[in-house]
Amino acid sequence: MPEVVQLDLEKPEKTPDETTAKTASASASPRTTWSGNLRIGLVNIPVKALLMTKDVRISFRMLHRSCQTAISNKRVCQEGEEVTLADIVYGYPLGNNRYAVLEKKEIEAARPESKNTIALDRFVNFFEIDPHYFEKTYLLLPDKSEEAYSLLRTIMEKTAKAAIGRITLRSRERPVLVHYYRQAVVATTMRYPEEVLDPQDYQAIRDLPKPPEKELELAMQIIKSLSGELDISAFHDQYKERIEALVRSKMAGTVVVPEKKKARPAAKNLMEALRLTAESLK
């Protein structure tokens, strides 16, 4: 059966000629991902949504080894004919290589109210929400709605309440959590329950043995020694830094291959590993 690919219908599908997404420019202004209204009863608050996170991964362009020119990919059907965007329709798989053929305008017409409006009909305690359901967070900016936006922001800050609604982005409708964050109102899309694994469904988790008391005491001692405040700025993408150093050395005409760290000697058993770790932290 042909591979089924989820398509982003809001923009042309990207050709996979890069192994990762392009590195975001620090100076580039984020583009509006979604615009519409937050609605609470009869109150409408027009907003614009910007993705709060940036993709700064290293990216590589695939090149032909012999001539070092970039490799491009063309859209072709299974008959080998090149296809333009204007000639593309969308197939809903029915099995056995059969599809229900849909036009883009038909798919657009099926979008629910949440395409343009996030109806906020319930407020919950933000700190009681399971973070494993969180997906992506978007900064919401007022769109000629400063007074209403400011009121919502202040209420959310004072009450620590978040509002639940629905939002349609690209080809998915998702639950969305609208909440306060650093002097702003933000929206975090959430996964559906069936998208999050329940560890208790796995026999290997249910059958775990109870740790012996001595191992538990040593482990608690190790955790206590390693405990402290989180400073996220202390973390860096070491892979990105090593690749950039390798590129700089190539540009300078000398190739410096990053050294691999020597593997630590393996402990004979868990108790010995715990004991040696605890001694090294004294």
C-alpha positions as CSV (number, residue, x, y, z in Angstrom):
1,M,0.0,0.0,0.0
2,P,1.4,3.5,-0.8
3,E,2.7,5.5,2.1
4,V,0.1,7.8,3.7
5,V,1.5,11.2,4.4
6,Q,-0.2,13.9,6.6
7,L,-0.1,17.1,4.6
8,D,-0.1,20.7,5.8
9,L,-2.8,22.3,3.7
10,E,-2.0,25.9,4.7
11,K,1.3,26.0,2.7
12,P,3.0,24.0,0.0
13,E,4.5,20.7,1.2
14,K,8.3,21.1,1.6
15,T,10.6,18.8,-0.4
16,P,12.7,16.6,1.8
17,D,16.1,17.7,0.5
18,E,17.3,18.7,3.9
19,T,17.8,16.3,6.8
20,T,16.5,18.8,9.4
21,A,14.6,22.1,9.5
22,K,16.6,25.2,8.6
23,T,18.2,27.0,11.5
24,A,16.0,29.9,12.5
25,S,17.6,33.4,12.3
26,A,17.9,35.2,15.6
27,S,17.0,38.5,14.0
28,A,14.1,37.2,11.9
29,S,10.6,38.2,13.1
30,P,8.4,35.2,13.9
31,R,5.5,35.0,11.5
32,T,1.9,34.8,12.6
33,T,0.8,31.1,12.9
34,W,-2.8,31.7,13.6
35,S,-5.1,34.7,14.0
36,G,-8.6,34.8,15.4
37,N,-10.6,35.5,18.6
38,L,-10.5,34.3,22.2
39,R,-14.2,34.1,23.2
40,I,-15.5,34.1,26.7
41,G,-19.3,34.3,26.6
42,L,-20.1,37.5,24.7
43,V,-16.5,38.9,25.0
44,N,-14.3,38.6,21.9
45,I,-10.6,39.2,22.2
46,P,-8.9,39.3,18.8
47,V,-5.3,37.9,18.9
48,K,-2.4,36.8,16.8
49,A,-0.4,33.7,17.6
50,L,3.3,33.3,17.2
51,L,5.2,30.1,17.8
52,M,7.2,30.7,21.1
53,T,10.0,28.3,20.3
54,K,12.7,28.4,17.6
55,D,14.3,25.5,15.8
56,V,18.0,26.1,16.0
57,R,19.2,22.6,15.1
58,I,22.1,22.0,12.8
59,S,20.9,21.5,9.2
60,F,22.6,19.7,6.3
61,R,21.9,20.0,2.6
62,M,22.3,16.7,0.7
63,L,24.9,17.0,-2.1
64,H,26.1,14.8,-4.9
65,R,29.5,13.4,-3.8
66,S,31.2,13.8,-7.2
67,C,30.1,17.4,-8.2
68,Q,28.9,18.6,-4.7
69,T,25.8,20.2,-6.2
70,A,22.5,20.2,-4.2
71,I,20.1,17.4,-4.6
72,S,16.5,18.3,-5.3
73,N,13.4,16.3,-5.2
74,K,10.5,16.5,-7.6
75,R,6.8,15.7,-7.0
76,V,6.0,12.7,-9.3
77,C,3.1,10.3,-9.4
78,Q,3.6,6.6,-9.4
79,E,3.4,6.7,-13.2
80,G,6.6,8.8,-13.2
81,E,4.9,12.0,-14.3
82,E,6.0,15.3,-12.6
83,V,3.0,17.0,-10.9
84,T,2.4,20.7,-10.2
85,L,0.7,21.9,-7.1
86,A,-2.4,22.9,-9.2
87,D,-2.8,19.2,-10.2
88,I,-2.7,17.8,-6.6
89,V,-5.9,16.6,-4.9
90,Y,-6.0,14.9,-1.5
91,G,-6.8,11.2,-1.0
92,Y,-8.4,9.8,2.2
93,P,-7.2,6.1,2.4
94,L,-9.9,3.5,2.2
95,G,-7.6,0.5,2.0
96,N,-6.5,-1.7,-0.9
97,N,-5.1,1.3,-2.8
98,R,-8.5,3.0,-2.8
99,Y,-9.0,6.7,-1.9
100,A,-11.9,9.1,-1.4
101,V,-10.7,12.1,-3.4
102,L,-11.1,15.5,-1.8
103,E,-10.4,19.0,-3.2
104,K,-8.5,21.5,-1.0
105,K,-11.6,23.7,-0.9
106,E,-13.7,20.8,0.4
107,I,-11.3,20.2,3.2
108,E,-11.2,23.9,4.1
109,A,-15.0,24.0,4.3
110,A,-15.0,21.1,6.8
111,R,-12.9,23.1,9.3
112,P,-14.8,23.7,12.6
113,E,-15.4,27.0,14.4
114,S,-12.0,26.6,16.1
115,K,-10.3,27.6,12.9
116,N,-11.0,31.2,13.8
117,T,-12.3,31.2,17.3
118,I,-11.1,29.7,20.6
119,A,-14.2,29.4,22.8
120,L,-13.0,29.4,26.4
121,D,-15.8,27.8,28.4
122,R,-14.0,26.4,31.4
123,F,-11.2,27.6,33.7
124,V,-9.0,25.2,35.6
125,N,-6.1,25.2,38.0
126,F,-3.0,25.5,35.7
127,F,-0.7,23.7,38.3
128,E,-2.9,20.6,38.4
129,I,-2.6,19.9,34.6
130,D,-0.5,16.9,33.6
131,P,2.4,18.4,31.5
132,H,2.7,15.2,29.5
133,Y,-0.3,16.4,27.5
134,F,1.5,19.6,26.5
135,E,2.5,20.0,22.8
136,K,3.5,23.4,21.5
137,T,3.2,26.9,23.0
138,Y,2.2,30.0,21.1
139,L,2.6,33.6,22.2
140,L,-0.7,35.5,21.9
141,L,-0.5,39.2,21.0
142,P,-3.4,41.6,21.2
143,D,-4.8,42.5,17.8
144,K,-6.4,45.9,18.4
145,S,-7.8,44.4,21.7
146,E,-5.4,45.8,24.3
147,E,-8.0,46.5,27.0
148,A,-9.7,43.1,26.9
149,Y,-6.3,41.3,26.5
150,S,-4.9,43.2,29.5
151,L,-8.0,42.3,31.6
152,L,-7.7,38.6,30.7
153,R,-3.9,38.6,31.4
154,T,-4.4,40.2,34.9
155,I,-7.2,37.8,35.8
156,M,-5.1,34.8,34.8
157,E,-2.1,36.1,36.7
158,K,-4.1,36.7,39.9
159,T,-6.0,33.5,39.9
160,A,-3.4,31.1,38.4
161,K,-6.3,29.8,36.3
162,A,-6.0,28.6,32.7
163,A,-8.8,28.4,30.2
164,I,-9.5,25.3,28.1
165,G,-10.8,25.5,24.5
166,R,-10.2,24.1,21.0
167,I,-8.0,25.4,18.2
168,T,-7.6,24.2,14.6
169,L,-4.0,24.5,13.2
170,R,-3.2,23.1,9.8
171,S,-5.0,19.8,9.5
172,R,-5.7,19.1,13.2
173,E,-8.1,20.4,15.8
174,R,-6.6,20.2,19.3
175,P,-7.5,21.0,22.8
176,V,-5.7,24.3,23.8
177,L,-4.8,25.7,27.1
178,V,-4.8,29.5,27.3
179,H,-2.8,30.7,30.3
180,Y,-0.5,33.4,31.8
181,Y,3.3,33.4,31.2
182,R,5.8,36.2,31.9
183,Q,3.5,39.2,31.5
184,A,1.7,37.7,28.5
185,V,-1.2,35.3,27.6
186,V,0.0,32.2,25.8
187,A,-1.7,29.2,24.3
188,T,-0.4,25.6,24.6
189,T,-1.9,23.0,22.4
190,M,-2.5,19.6,24.0
191,R,-2.5,16.0,23.0
192,Y,-5.6,13.8,23.2
193,P,-5.6,11.1,25.9
194,E,-5.2,8.3,23.2
195,E,-1.9,10.0,22.1
196,V,-0.2,9.6,25.5
197,L,0.9,6.1,26.6
198,D,-0.3,4.8,30.0
199,P,2.7,3.1,31.6
200,Q,0.4,0.8,33.5
201,D,-0.6,-0.8,30.2
202,Y,2.8,-2.5,30.2
203,Q,3.5,-5.7,32.1
204,A,7.2,-4.8,32.4
205,I,6.2,-1.8,34.5
206,R,3.6,-3.6,36.6
207,D,6.1,-6.4,37.5
208,L,9.0,-4.3,38.7
209,P,10.5,-5.5,42.0
210,K,10.6,-3.4,45.2
211,P,14.1,-2.0,45.7
212,P,16.1,-3.4,48.7
213,E,16.5,-1.0,51.6
214,K,20.3,-0.5,51.4
215,E,20.1,0.3,47.6
216,L,17.3,2.7,48.3
217,E,19.3,4.5,51.1
218,L,22.3,4.9,48.8
219,A,20.2,6.2,45.9
220,M,18.5,8.7,48.2
221,Q,22.0,9.9,49.4
222,I,23.1,10.3,45.7
223,I,19.9,12.3,44.8
224,K,20.4,14.5,47.9
225,S,24.0,15.3,46.9
226,L,23.0,16.1,43.3
227,S,20.0,18.2,44.2
228,G,19.9,22.0,43.4
229,E,18.1,24.7,41.5
230,L,17.5,24.4,37.7
231,D,19.5,26.8,35.6
232,I,18.4,26.0,32.0
233,S,20.9,28.5,30.6
234,A,23.7,26.1,31.7
235,F,22.6,23.6,29.0
236,H,23.9,23.9,25.5
237,D,23.6,21.8,22.4
238,Q,27.0,20.0,22.4
239,Y,26.3,18.3,19.1
240,K,25.6,21.6,17.4
241,E,28.7,23.2,18.9
242,R,30.9,20.3,17.9
243,I,29.6,20.3,14.3
244,E,30.2,24.1,14.1
245,A,33.7,23.6,15.3
246,L,34.3,20.9,12.7
247,V,33.0,23.3,10.0
248,R,35.2,26.1,11.1
249,S,38.2,23.8,11.1
250,K,37.4,22.7,7.5
251,M,37.0,26.3,6.4
252,A,40.4,27.0,7.9
253,G,41.9,24.1,6.0
254,T,42.5,21.8,8.9
255,V,40.2,19.1,10.0
256,V,39.9,18.6,13.8
257,V,37.9,15.5,14.5
258,P,36.1,15.7,17.8
259,E,37.4,13.3,20.4
260,K,35.1,10.7,21.9
261,K,34.9,10.5,25.7
262,K,36.4,7.4,27.2
263,A,33.9,5.0,28.5
264,R,33.8,4.7,32.3
265,P,34.6,1.2,33.7
266,A,31.5,-0.8,34.3
267,A,30.5,-1.7,37.8
268,K,30.0,-5.4,38.7
269,N,26.4,-4.8,39.9
270,L,23.9,-2.2,40.9
271,M,25.0,-2.0,44.5
272,E,28.6,-1.4,43.6
273,A,27.6,1.3,41.1
274,L,25.6,3.0,43.8
275,R,28.4,2.8,46.3
276,L,31.1,4.1,43.9
277,T,28.8,7.0,42.8
278,A,28.0,8.0,46.4
279,E,31.8,7.9,47.3
280,S,32.6,10.1,44.3
281,L,30.2,12.8,45.5
282,K,31.6,13.1,49.0
